[in-house]
Amino acid sequence: MLMCIPIPCCTGSHSLLVFGTLIIGDTPFPEFSVVLMLDDTQLCYYDSNLKNLTYRQVNSESECISQEVANHIFSDVYSRMKDRALYSKHQFNLTHGLHTQQTAHGCELLDKNIPGAFRSLDSFNGLDTAQWEFNMAQNTLQTEGLWSTMLSHMERKTSELLYTNVYGPLCIKALRNCLHMWKKYVMRKVKPRVRLLQKTLPDSTGVKVTCLATGFYPRHINLTLLRDGQPVPDHHITGGELLPNGDDTYQMRKSLHVSTEELQQHHYTCTAEHLSLGNKLDLELGNSQNSHVSCMHLLPTVSHKTE
């Protein structure tokens, strides 16, 4: 089960997310573990064995949440997850075996430092059991999911008060503090390395044309394959998924299968637009059919990235 709360896509918005996992059963792993994310960057880790917040960078400037606060918050999350897991086991009439309870909580800051929504997701053994979204501007709570519908009027009002006066303000305060301390890292701009490749397919007269961008940050990039200056329709393209590299940057590739005749008759280019690039980057595919990897040509352009 992949627990997912959308990461803000706008350059001026940021999020602080907690991903927790509770394991019921005999395993070599900690019963309870938590990862704290600022945007798409993992800040720290906590589990029920260590009972200590471990930051990825060991220095005082990186500790945007104190150990005391972390112990208090994660102990509460731990207790709540155990209660929900036991409740789910009872509801599903489960007595033996390995079971997992997962949770994701997070808040966001929108443009101009305005608090956005506070979201919470729960799942048990891969089944979504609750989804909560609290609007901090209007102090309204929306709930969905198997167990959310069972809330009484009193429980709902209690939850709204907790989100209004405790969870929401605490999360936003932590987000602002972490963003201040990690600003240079999460707001850095790393230029993509872009290549346009061609590879003859085995046992075939066809060729695969691939546009690859790698090593860029932040994660949002516009990568387009063009044929004679026009974007190739999406249903002809394979790939396009955003994938992480091991150095906290990202990569994306888009490929197109063409015949040898199509390669000779048409002109293929790749364009990349990214926050780190002042201008749009254009690459032109060479028409050498004897090489597995084509030459690249950087074309000057005056087109600026659309904000």
N, C-alpha and C positions, 0 to 999 in steps of 0.2 A: 504494500500500500504506500503510495507516495502522498505524503501530506503536503499540501501546497496552498500558500496564501500568496496572491499575486504580488510581485515586486513592482513598485511604482515605475512607470515607463517614462515619466517626464524628468527632464534634467533638473528641475527645481524641487522635486519631491524625494523624500527619503523614508525608509521604514526600519523598524526594529522588531525582529521576530524571534520568538522562542519556540524551538521544536523539541518536544519531550517524548520519550519512549519508556514505557513500563512493561517489563517482561514478567509474566507469571509462569513459573515452572523452573526446572533445574537446567541452568545453562552456565557456561563459564563467564558470561557477561554480567555487568552490574545490573541489578534489578531495575534501576531508574537512571536515566541519563538525559542530559539536556545540552543542546547547542544553541548559542546566541548568535544571531546574524544581524549585521548592520548593512542594509541593502542586500547585496549578494556576497558580502564578505563575512566569513566566520570569525567572530571576535574571540570567543572563549568556549570552554567545555566544563561541564559539571556532572558528577555522578554520585550515586549513593554510597559507593565505596570510598572515594576520595574525600567527599564532602568539602570540596574546596574548588574555587573557581580558577581554572587554568587558562590564562590568556595566551594567544598565539605569539605575542611579543612580550617578553619578560622585562618590563620597565614600568615605572610608576606613571608615566604619561599615557600608557595604554589602558590603565585600569579605570574605565569610566563608570563602573559599578563596583562598589566596595564589597569585600567578602561578607561583611555583616548583613548588608542588604540582600546579597545573593542567597545567603543561607536562609534568610527569612522567606524570601519569595519562593525559592525552589523547594523548600520544605513544605510550603503551602500547596504548590503544584503537585508535589509527590503525594501528599495526603489526599488531595482531590482526585487524582488519577486512580489511586488505589480504591477509593470509594466507588468511582464510576465503573472500574473494572469488575469489582465484586458484584455490583448491581447488574452489569451486563451478563456476567456468568450465571447469575440467578435467573435472569429473564430468559436466557437461551438454554437453561437447564444443562450447564456444562460443569462437570465435576473434576475431570482429569485432563491431562495434556498440557501443551504449551500454548499460552495465549498472550496477545500483545494489546496494550492500550496505547494509543498515540494521541498527541495533542499538539496544536499549533496556535499560538497567541501572538498578536502583533498590532502595532499602531503605526500611523504614518503622519508625516508632516508634509503638507502640500506646499505649493508655491507661496512665497511671502511668509513662510514660517507659520502657516495656519494649520491647526490640528485637523487631521482627517478622521477616518473611521478606525475603531478598534474592532478587530476580528478575532474570532475564536472557532477552531474546528476540532472535533473529536472523532476518533474512530476506534472500533474494537474488532480485532481480527480482520482488519481490512474493510470493515463495513462502516460507512459514515453514520455516526449516531447523533451528532449535534453540530449545528452551525449557527453561530451568533454574530451579529454585526451591530455595534453600538455607534450611533451618530453623536459625536461629542459636541457638535454645534447645536443640535436640537434635543439632546438627551433622550433619544428614542432608541429602543432595542427591538431588533428583528431576529426571530429565531426560526430555524428549520431543523429537520432531522427527527429521527425516531424518538429520542428521549426529550427533545425540546418541546414537543407538543404536549408532554405530560406535566409541564410546569403549571402550578396553581397560580392564581392571581397574586397571592401574597409572595410566592417565590419569585415571580416576575418582577414585582415592584422592588423586592430586596435586591435582585440582580441589577436593576437599573440604578439603584442608589450606590451599589458597590462600584459599578462602572463609572458613574458620575463623580464620585468623591474619592475613590481609591485607585482602581485599576487604570482608568484613563489618565488622570493626572500623573500617576507614578510612571507609567510607560512613556508619556510624552517628555517628562523631565529626564528620564534615562536616555531617551532618544536624542534630545538636544545636547546632553552632556557627552554622549558617545560621538555624536557628529562633530562636536567641537574638538574632541581629542583625536579623532581619526579622520578629520576633514581632508588633510593632504593625501591620504591614502585612497579613500572612497571617491574623492572628486578628482583624482588624477586622470590624465588623458594620455593613452598610449596608442601610437599610430599603428594601423594594421600593415602587415606585409602581405601584399596581394600578388598572386600569380595566376596566369591563364595558361592552362596545360592542354595538350592533346595526346591521346594514347590510342594506338591501334588495338582493337579488341581481338583477343585470340580466336582463331577459327572463324574469322569473320572479316568482311570487307569494310565493316563499320569502324567508326572512330568515336571515342568519348571525349567531349570537350568539357573541361572543368575549370570553374572560377573558384579559387581558394583565397580566403582572407584569414589570417591568423595573427595571434599576438596582440590583439587590440583590447582596449578598455576605455570607457565603459562598454557594456554588453550590446548596446543597440547599434546596428549597422544596416545600411541599405546596400545589398549586393545584387546586381542585376546582370544577367546574360542577355546580349542583344545580337540579333541577326539582321544585318544590313541596316543597323541603326534603330531597329524596333525591338522592344522587349519580347523575349521568347515566352509564349503562354505558360502559365504555371503548371498545367497538366502535362506539359512536355518535359518538365524539369524534375530531376531527382535530387534528393538532399534538401538543403535549406535549413536544417536543424542547427540551432546554436549549441555548441559543445564547449565545455570548459577545458582549458589547458592546465598543466600542473603548476603554473606560475601565476595563477590568479588573473590570467587573461583568457580570451575566448577565440574560437575559430568557427568559421562557417564555410561550407563549400556547396556549390550548385553545379550539377552536371547535365549534359545533354548528349544523347546518342544520335549521331548523324551518319549518313552514308558517305562514301568517298566522293561521290558525285556532288552531294550537298556541300561538302567541305570545299570543293573546287568552285562551286557556283555562287557561294554566299560568303559574306564578310562577317566574322564573329568578333565581338568585343565584350569586355567586362567592365562594369563601372562599380565603384565603391564610394559610398558617402558615409562619413563618420565624424563625430564631434572633434576628433583630433586633427582632422584635415581641413585646411582653409579652403581648398578647392576640391571639386569632385575628381576622383582618380579614374582615369581611363586606361585600359590595357587592350592591345590589339593582338590577335592570334596570327602567327606566321603560318604560311601554307605549306611548310615542308612536310611531306607525307612520309619521309623516311625516318623521322625522329619520333621517339615516344613522347618527348616533352618539347613543346614548341618554344620558340624564342618569344620574348615579351618586348613590347615597345610602349614606352610611356608617352601618352599623347598630351600635350599641353591643352588646358581648357580654362575658360574664364567663368565657368558655371560655378556658382557658390551654393553651399549646402542650405537647403531651406530649413529655417528654424521651426 
